[in-house]
Amino acid sequence: MQLEQRDKELAAIGAAIGCNCRPCIEHHIPAGREAGLSEAELAEAVATARAVRDEWIDLLSARVDQLLGDGGVPSEPASIGQTSRAQELVALGASLGANSHPLLHDHVAAAHELGLSSAEVAAAARMAGYVQKRASEMTADAAKHALDELGGVARGQELTAQHQS
């Protein structure tokens, strides 16, 4: 069973927020509207994705502190309470987008408990993976563009310095 476009957009919104990709967010929120998600559903998706991303930041920060010898007890993901199908699709996307293996594992299990098939979970993961990949490609392209501009500025400064001497 394949996911409907609205379900794919839920996973994509989660991934976009999970990996902090502004262009992805700017694309997938309107795409979610086009796929039939209401404003309330979009707001819930954003809130869910933010919560998953923020939980991962807290878990990762605790681990970094532990590795630096700053004490701290390694955190465990919070237990997943009662969620909806839509929330789990978003959480899957956000977990994948944020590169959170522990949260991804937990949300895959929760999705199965809610009745999502393996094929549906795989389709959500593919969509989220695509968003995450595009986010990293766009960021790499932006870095290349910035370096190209900087190189042009540096070359211009060299020519100006040579001309003045």
N, C-alpha and C positions, 0 to 999 in steps of 0.2 A: 504494500500500500504506500503510495506516494503522499507527500504532504501537500496541502492546498497552499496557494500563494500566500495567503494571510498567515499561515503557520510558518512558512519560510521567512516571511518578513519579521515575525516575532523573534526567531532565532538570529536573524541578521541584525535587528536592533540591539539585541543582547550582545552580540559580538562587537558591534560598532562601539557601544558604550564600554564594554569590557576592555577593548584595546585602545580606548580614548581617541578614536579616529573621527575628527570633526567632519571631513568630507563624507565619510560613510554614514554618520548620523544624519547629515543634511540630505543624503540621498534616501536612506531607508525609512525615516519617519514619514516623508511624503509618499514613498512607495507603499508603506503600510496603510496609509489612508486610501490610496488607489486600490489596494487589495481588499478594502472593506472594513478595516479596523476603525472603531469609533475613537473619538477623542479620549474617552474614559479608558478604553483598552490600551491606547497608546501611552497614556499617563501611567497606567499600571505597569506596562512593559518597561518604561523608563525607570520607574521606581524599583522594580524587581532587579533590573540590570545594575542599577547603581548600588543596591544592597549587596549583590553578589560581588561586584567589583570591589566595593569597600571592605567586605569580609576578607577577600583575598589579600588586599593591601595590609590589613591587620595581621593576618596569618603570616604573610611574608615578612613583615616588619619584625615580628617576634622572632622569627627564625634568623633574620639578619643580626638582630641584637644578640641572640644566643651565639652565633658564629663569631661575633666580635668580642665575646666574653663579657658582655654587658648584662649578664644574668638573663633572667626571663625564662619562662617555661615555654617549651614549644607548644603552640596553640593547636587545637584540633578544630576542624570545621564545626560550626554550630549544627545541632541536629535540625534536620529539615522538618518543619511542621507541615500542617495541612496546606497543600498548594493545589493550584488548578493546572490543567493541561497547558494553558497559555503561559502561566508563570514558569513551568518547567522548561518549556521550549525557550523562553527568554533566558532562564538560568543556565541552560545548556550552552546557549550562544555566548553568554557573558563569561562563563567558566572557560570556554575554549578561547575566546578573545583575549582573556586575561592570562592565558597560559597556566591556569590553576588545575593541576592534575588532581589534587585531593577533592576540590569542589566538583570538578567534572565527573569524577568517579561517583560521588554522592548523588549528583543530579541525574546521571544516567540511570542509576538504581531507582531513584524517585520517579523518573519518567516511566520506567517499566512498571513500577508499582501502581502508577496511575492508569496503566493500560496502553501506553504507547508501544507500538511494536518495535522490534529491532530495526526494521526497515525505516520506520518513521524517525527513530532516534538517529540512525545513520544519515538520513536525508537532512535533518536539522544540523548535524555535525558537519556535513559537507557544505551547507550554506554558510554556517559560521566560519568554517575554515576558509572558504572563498573570501569572505569579508575580511578576515584577519590577514590573509595573503595580500589582498589588494591594498589594505591599509599600510602594510609594510612596504609594498612596492611604491605607493604614492609618497611615503616618507623618504624612501631612498631616492626617488626622483627629485623631491624637493631639496634634499641635501646636495645632490649633484648640481642642480640649478644654482643653489647658493654658492657652491664651490666654483662653478663656472663664472658667476658674477664676481666673486672675490678674485679669481684669477684674472679677469678682465680689468678689475680695478688695480690689481698689483701690476699688471703689464702696463696700464696707463700711467701709473706712478713712476715706473721704471723709465718709460719714454720721456715723461716730463722731466725727470731728474737728468737724463742723458742730454736732453735738449738745453737745459739750463747750464750745463757744464761746458 
